[in-house]
Amino acid sequence: MPLITGMSILLICQFLGELLARGLMLPVPGPVFGMVILLVGLLVRGKVPESLRVTGEGLLRYLTLLFVPAGVGLMVHAQLIGQDIWSILVTLVLSTALTLAVTVWVLDRLNRRGERQ
């Protein structure tokens, strides 16, 4: 029964996120809003329910299976990827550099704020 309850919580949060994303017509995926809704719910509650913990651990145990379709897609579309390899590589390098820069900036700001307090 805990698995059903935990999965229901996850699916309800995802459904509410989809409703929010489509209702507001924002270019953000519904599951992202669903995760925010779940986070807010967990923060309000103050702890993770046992059913949600059990379900989350079960899903994480099989997370590697989700990479199989991506690997198959890489093999099937290798020729298409090869045609655009330079734009893909430039995009990956620039996005990684931007992510690292933003992360460093945020951590620096948090460290400075922590030193003042």
Number of C-alpha atoms within 10 A of each C-alpha: 6 14 16 12 16 19 17 15 16 19 14 15 23 22 16 18 23 19 15 18 19 14 9 10 9 10 8 14 14 20 19 15 20 23 16 15 18 19 14 12 14 13 11 9 10 9 9 13 13 13 17 19 14 17 20 15 11 12 12 11 10 9 11 9 10 9 10 11 10 11 11 11 11 13 11 11 11 12 11 10 14 10 10 10 13 11 11 12 11 11 12 12 12 11 12 12 12 12 12 12 12 12 12 12 12 12 12 12 12 11 11 11 10 9 8 6 5
